[in-house]
Amino acid sequence: MRKILVTGANKGIGFAIAERILEEADDTFVFLGSRDRDRGAAAVESLRQGGVGRTDRIQAVELDVASDEAVGRAAQAVRDACGGEKLYGIVNNAGIGFGSNDLRNVLNVNTRGVHRICTTFIPLLADGGRIVNITSAAGPNFVATCSREQQGFFTRPDVTWGEIETLMEECIDIAGDAEAFSSRGLGDGSPYGLSKACANALTLHLAREYPQFVINACTPGFIATDLTRHYVEGSGKSPEDLGMQSPRGGANSAIFLLFGKPEGSGHYYGSDAKRSPLHRYRAPGSLPYTGD
């Protein structure tokens, strides 16, 4: 069995990714990460009832990506369950959406959470294993508003985690001050966009640091989930009117990066599973990005 950990999988896109893994690859086992134990157990039961032969192919893991201690406990639980076998893949899906303006918290989950999971679980990952970071088009959209210098920072193949952390701390110090962000060439300082731009930069760092794995990021697209509910409610329109997809459709790129043949490591993919740039938006269905 190819064992795969999916964080934030008790609902939304994470749940859809877990479901499609079970549907599309019958040699897989899913560790369903959930911050809430009961919701995780309910999600597992729902997936087990959703198809034949799934009972022994899924297990809930209590996992709060915002906590070092919680991630450590989850890693031990997965290690015990694997019985010496290695993981095939990690999908970093857990995140905070548009509704929060608490920059420190958003960065702790959306960026540091990815780093926390990777550094803790990578020792459990088999050589050649896959890591998929679910980020967002909000990342490239944010970078597009930055100065040329800052755009260079977010797209540098040799960017380090220390540099990303330093930038995040500097941004936390000026949180809520749009003028201060603008003067530093960082657009309007959108917490969500900044966190996803940093997560994409982290993907570059991880791919360089761990060449034995295939590590990429992707956007699920414009998906109707709890993370986008704040945006939908503020628009006064329905998800259908806004052209939003279902969570199931939002799993397409992640499934490709898990089981398909991506162009190496350290890249960012659009919701159509095509390479996309880190510094500007690429519409699904348009020509794939071919830059470095």
MARLUMDO-149432 format. One line per 5 residues: for each residue x negated, y, z negated of C-alpha. Coordinates in steps of 0.001 Angstrom, whole numbers, plus 524288, in hexadecimal, padded with zeros to 5 digits. Layout:
N
X,Y,Z; ...
***
This chain:
292
80000,80000,80000; 7FB4B,80DA6,8036A; 7FDC1,8153B,7F6F0; 8016D,82394,7F835; 803B1,82DFB,7EDD4
80D9C,838A5,7F0FF; 80E97,843EC,7E75A; 81B32,84B5A,7E51A; 82298,8401B,7EB46; 82F06,83F44,7E33A
83628,8485D,7ECB1; 83518,8506C,7F90B; 829DB,84E8C,80276; 8223C,845DE,7F923; 82DB6,83C8E,7F7F5
82F50,83C8E,806C8; 820DF,83986,808A2; 821BD,82E32,7FF00; 82DEB,82910,805B3; 827E1,82992,81334
81B6E,822F6,80E8D; 823A6,8179E,809A4; 82BB4,81750,8162D; 820EA,8189C,8202B; 815FB,81079,81A58
81A14,803E0,813B8; 80C53,80171,80EB5; 80CC9,80D52,805BB; 80F19,80FB0,7F756; 812DC,81D34,7F247
80F72,82340,7E53B; 81A38,82D5C,7E3F0; 814EC,838B9,7DBF9; 81EDF,84089,7D449; 81D0E,84AB5,7C9B3
829A3,8460E,7C33E; 8299B,837AA,7BF76; 83847,835A7,7C071; 83962,83C56,7CDAB; 82E26,8341E,7D293
834C4,827AC,7CE0B; 84182,82BDD,7D48E; 83A6E,82EBC,7E14C; 833F1,82160,7E115; 840F7,81AB0,7DED1
846F7,8224A,7EA1C; 83BF9,81E4E,7F340; 83CC7,81025,7EF04; 84B3C,80FC5,7F226; 8490A,81688,7FF34
842D1,80B14,80628; 83FBC,7FC9E,805C3; 832AC,7F85B,80058; 82F60,804C4,7F8F9; 8310A,80014,7EAEE
822D0,7FC54,7E918; 81D1E,80711,7F197; 81F5A,8132B,7E95E; 81C58,817C4,7DB9D; 81EEA,82485,7D499
8136F,82BB1,7CE6C; 8157D,836EE,7C504; 80CEF,84187,7CAD6; 80C2D,8501C,7C83E; 8020A,855B2,7D19D
800FB,86219,7C95B; 7FAAD,85AE7,7BDE9; 7ED1F,854CD,7BD39; 7F1A1,84B9B,7B27C; 7FDEC,84754,7B9B2
7F64A,844BB,7C62D; 7EC4D,83CD6,7BE82; 7F707,83471,7B86D; 7FD42,83254,7C5B8; 7F043,82E2B,7CB9D
7EE84,82422,7C0E2; 7FC37,81EF1,7C347; 7F96B,81DA0,7D1C7; 7EC31,8175F,7CF1B; 7F297,80D5B,7C63B
7FD3F,80A7C,7D033; 7F371,808C5,7DB3E; 7EBEC,7FE70,7D3B5; 7DF0A,8019F,7DA25; 7E476,8046D,7E7AF
7E26C,811C8,7EDC0; 7EC4E,81BB7,7F28F; 7EE1A,81D87,8011B; 7F39E,82B40,8006B; 7F716,83726,7F84E
801AC,840CA,7FC40; 800F2,84D8E,7F4BA; 80EEC,85234,7F5FF; 81257,857E2,7E899; 813A2,8669B,7E8EC
81A84,87321,7E513; 82265,87A5E,7EF6A; 8256D,88853,7F322; 82D5A,88BA9,7E70A; 82257,88D95,7DD3E
81A2C,899FA,7DBEA; 811B7,89446,7D117; 80521,893D6,7D8E7; 7FD4B,88C8F,7CEA1; 80785,881D0,7CDD0
8095B,880EC,7DC92; 7FABB,87FA7,7DEC4; 7F990,875D0,7D3B7; 80365,86CD8,7DA46; 801E3,86F6B,7E8DE
7F317,8707A,7E971; 7ECF0,86BEC,7DCCF; 7F6C7,860CD,7DC5F; 7F196,85BAE,7E94F; 7E399,85CBA,7E466
7E74C,85657,7D780; 7EDA1,84ABA,7DE37; 7E29A,848E9,7E7F5; 7D766,84977,7DE4B; 7DE74,84030,7D502
7E3AE,83655,7DEDB; 7D8C3,8363B,7E901; 7D12F,82C08,7E117; 7DCFB,82328,7E35F; 7DD34,8257D,7F21F
7D782,81B9B,7FBA6; 7CD7B,8201B,8059E; 7D49D,8245A,811CE; 7E084,827C9,809A3; 7E97D,83315,80CF4
7EC69,83F74,8053C; 7F7A8,847E0,80A19; 7F98F,85556,80414; 80742,85A9A,8066B; 8052B,8692D,807CF
80D5C,872A2,80FD6; 80DA0,87BCC,81B75; 80E0C,8863C,810EE; 7FF67,883E6,80FB7; 7FBA3,887D8,81DAA
805F2,89281,81D56; 7FF7C,8980F,81130; 7F1D3,8973C,8170C; 7F6AB,89E52,8233E; 7F99F,8AA47,81AC3
7EC01,8AA5E,814BE; 7E004,8B1F7,818F0; 7D67C,8ABB9,82269; 7CD2C,8A93D,8171F; 7D76E,8A243,80EFC
7DC1C,89A9B,81AD1; 7CE30,895D1,81C1B; 7CE63,89174,80DF0; 7DAC3,88953,80F6D; 7D5F1,882AE,81BCA
7C79B,8802D,8185D; 7C42E,871B0,81977; 7B9E9,87363,80EC6; 7C2BB,87A24,804E1; 7C0B3,874BB,7F727
7CA30,871DD,7EC40; 7C2C1,87B73,7E3A7; 7C521,8864A,7ED8A; 7D389,882DA,7EE7C; 7D4C9,88305,7DFAF
7CDF4,89030,7DEDA; 7D744,895FA,7E8D8; 7E31B,89080,7E1C5; 7DEB9,89641,7D4C5; 7DC66,8A376,7DB2E
7EA12,8A2E3,7E0EB; 7F00F,89F20,7D3D3; 7E9B8,8AB37,7CDE2; 7F0EB,8B403,7D78A; 7FD8D,8AC2C,7D876
80945,8B499,7DBAE; 80112,8BFF7,7E0E2; 80393,8BFE5,7EF92; 7FAA2,8CB95,7F19A; 7EF4B,8C4A3,7EAF6
7F140,8B8AE,7F380; 7F1CC,8C116,7FFB3; 7E553,8C841,7FC0B; 7DE6E,8BB21,7FAEE; 7E353,8B6D2,8083C
7ECA6,8ACCD,80278; 7F97B,8B0E0,8087E; 8047B,8B2DB,7FEC3; 7FFA1,8A8A0,7F518; 80B2B,89F76,7F71B
80984,894EC,7EC87; 80EB1,889FC,7F505; 8075C,88DCF,8015C; 7FAB1,89002,7F9F9; 7FBD9,882D9,7F30B
7FDD9,87BB0,7FFDA; 7F2B8,882EA,8068C; 7EA0F,87EDE,7FB2A; 7EEEF,870CA,7FC25; 7EB58,870A0,80A8F
7DDD5,875E4,80742; 7DCB7,86B62,7FCD6; 7DF9E,8614A,8075D; 7D3BE,8662F,80EEC; 7CB63,864DF,802AB
7D048,8573C,7FF6D; 7CE2E,8524E,80D49; 7C00F,856CF,80CD4; 7BD91,8516F,7FF31; 7C3B1,84427,801EC
7C07D,8402B,80FF2; 7C3F4,831FC,80CF3; 7D269,835AD,80CC9; 7DBD1,83BB4,816A5; 7E0BF,84824,81021
7EA35,85166,816DA; 7F504,85B12,813CB; 8021E,85D49,81A42; 80E8B,8651B,8198B; 81B64,85DB9,818CA
82229,868CC,82005; 82DA2,87124,81BE9; 834B6,86767,8134A; 840F6,8686E,80AEE; 83C56,8646E,7FD49
83C98,869A4,7EF70; 82FE3,870DB,7F28B; 8366D,878ED,7FD37; 84399,87AA7,7F66D; 83FC0,8882A,7F16B
83CF2,88CAD,7FF4A; 849AA,88714,804A1; 851D1,88D3E,7F9EA; 84B4B,89A60,7FC14; 84DF3,899F2,80AAB
85C9A,89829,8092C; 85C31,88DBD,813CA; 85D34,87EF9,8140A; 85163,87628,81630; 85731,87280,82367
85877,880D4,82751; 84A23,882BD,823C3; 845EC,8772C,82C19; 84115,86F36,82091; 83E77,860A7,821A4
841B5,855C9,81825; 8371F,8509B,80EFA; 83674,84454,81746; 83252,84C64,82301; 82884,85349,81A67
82155,84677,81837; 81D27,84505,8267F; 80FBA,84B33,8258F; 80C52,8449A,818AE; 80FC2,8373C,81E38
80727,839ED,82A15; 7FBB4,83DE6,8218A; 7FD67,831AC,81946; 7FEA6,827AF,82422; 7FB6D,82E5F,830FE
7EEB1,832AC,83745; 7EBF7,840BA,83354; 7E05A,847EB,83932; 7D6DF,84532,82E40; 7D75C,84BDD,82114
7D8D7,8597D,81B8C; 7E393,85E14,824B3; 7F10E,8640C,82324; 7FCBD,85EBF,82AAB; 809CA,864A5,82E34
816E6,85E74,82B84; 8162F,85826,83905; 809CE,850CF,834DF; 8012E,85906,83DD2; 7F4E1,8602A,83997
7F772,86E34,835C5; 7EED6,879CB,83204; 7EC98,87E50,82411; 7ED0E,88CC0,82763; 7F9B5,88E46,82F04
806C8,8879C,83129; 8082D,87D85,83BF1; 8161D,87A5D,83FEE; 819E4,86BF6,84085; 819B3,8671B,84E7D
80F76,870DA,85308; 801E0,86CB4,85741; 7F9A0,866A2,84C76; 7EEB8,86EAB,8469E; 7E14E,86AF8,84BF1
7D872,87442,8446C; 7CE59,8708B,83A41
***
